[in-house]
Amino acid sequence: MNKKNIASLTTPSFLVNLSTLENNINKYQKLADENSVELFPMLKTHKSSEITKMQIDKGAKGVLVGTLDEAEKVIKKSGVKKVMLAYPVIGDTNLDRVINLSKECDLFVAFDNEIPAIELSKKLNNTKINYQIIINSGLNRFGVSPEDSVLLYNTLKKYPNLVFKGISTHTGQVYGFSKDYINKITEKEISTMTLAKKLLIENGADVEFVATGTTPTFESAIKSSEITISRPGNYVFFDAIQVALGAATEDDCALSVLATVVSHPSEDLFILDCGSKCLGLDQGAHGNSLTKGFGIIKNHPELTIIGLSEEVAKVKKEGSTTLKIGDKIEIIPNHSCSAANMTNYLIGHRSGVIEKIIEVDIRGNSRKICID
Ligand SMILES: Cc1ncc(COP(=O)(O)O)c(C=O)c1O
């Protein structure tokens, strides 16, 4: 049977260029291997057990999850053995979920204050759980300073069922700057973690791992002998934000949204059948707005997406264009992690020939809530 081409798809559709996806996974894995760093990809970008399996098959040692939903599903569906939680968890039900997870995999919870730790410890009784301390290396979101990591470590020593394993950080502030700052932020990432590790060791801690990771700082950070685990997420797809930042090229971007021109209301304006419910409204992260419009329209530099309603996009042309009503175009979203979360299915193709459907099967609302 002849395989279909993406041009035959209804729109909007979410496309994944499989060759680009594989290249991205291979490239980051190879760099991690060459630098003897363990790769724990963050799953929030694709939320897909199939893409997780591709990452594990290539050599990823574990995964980083942003939600308990991701963790619960990925363990069952992809056979992942080591799971790190990116953020602290609190609350009765969620702590029970954490304990259940710890029975199914090698789990590493994350703390930056003692309250979730004490709550978890009370529930654990005689069983033990591994934890990491989150260090703030400039994002000013989660995390303690290197000095305060020692205080937290000492406090948590009182709870023998909590087993300290290492430290982690995420220099997401890199997205708030331009390319010229990537190296500066990497230096901050490494120096902060080096100091935290030193202070903890001086205080008697056994620091088994030092984990960092953002896609833009990945390549330079893993060269440091201090970093033992890297946890990038966005690199599987990249996106228009990474292109604007200079951390990727358009050719590196694996995810796109296929849309059709449905109206041409005036000489310089076109309307597409995909809106914020496909592309998301992100124009940058952590204060950055380097992107032009709401995504890159492939092969049409003369076009800018100037506005999004929920289901439609407004496109302005500058100069001449061949675009007409009925044409299908591909858009690289500004933020691929947000865009991929808008669909249940990604359509995997190679040079436009459809090869398979990839389910976005480990995203939110994986648990039916009991209301009785
Ligand atoms: C704690 C943590 N680690 C790693 C990542 C992955 O970062 P990136 O998508 O830039 O690779 C994120 C992203 O949100 C994160 O919050």
The ligand as a MOL file (V3000), in Angstrom:
LIG
                    3D

  0  0  0     0  0            999 V3000
M  V30 BEGIN CTAB
M  V30 COUNTS 16 16 0 0 0
M  V30 BEGIN ATOM
M  V30 1 C 13.9580 21.4570 36.4130 0
M  V30 2 C 14.0670 21.4360 34.9200 0
M  V30 3 N 15.0720 20.7420 34.3590 0
M  V30 4 C 15.2110 20.6640 33.0190 0
M  V30 5 C 14.3130 21.2960 32.1670 0
M  V30 6 C 14.5130 21.1750 30.6830 0
M  V30 7 O 14.8690 22.4030 30.1140 0
M  V30 8 P 14.9210 22.6030 28.5490 0
M  V30 9 O 13.5620 22.3300 28.0320 0
M  V30 10 O 15.4140 23.9790 28.3460 0
M  V30 11 O 15.9000 21.6140 28.0190 0
M  V30 12 C 13.2620 22.0420 32.7060 0
M  V30 13 C 12.3240 22.7350 31.8520 0
M  V30 14 O 11.3230 23.2930 32.2380 0
M  V30 15 C 13.1290 22.1040 34.1260 0
M  V30 16 O 12.1390 22.7840 34.7220 0
M  V30 END ATOM
M  V30 BEGIN BOND
M  V30 1 1 1 2
M  V30 2 1 2 3
M  V30 3 2 2 15
M  V30 4 2 3 4
M  V30 5 1 4 5
M  V30 6 1 5 6
M  V30 7 2 5 12
M  V30 8 1 6 7
M  V30 9 1 7 8
M  V30 10 2 8 9
M  V30 11 1 8 10
M  V30 12 1 8 11
M  V30 13 1 12 13
M  V30 14 1 12 15
M  V30 15 2 13 14
M  V30 16 1 15 16
M  V30 END BOND
M  V30 END CTAB
M  END
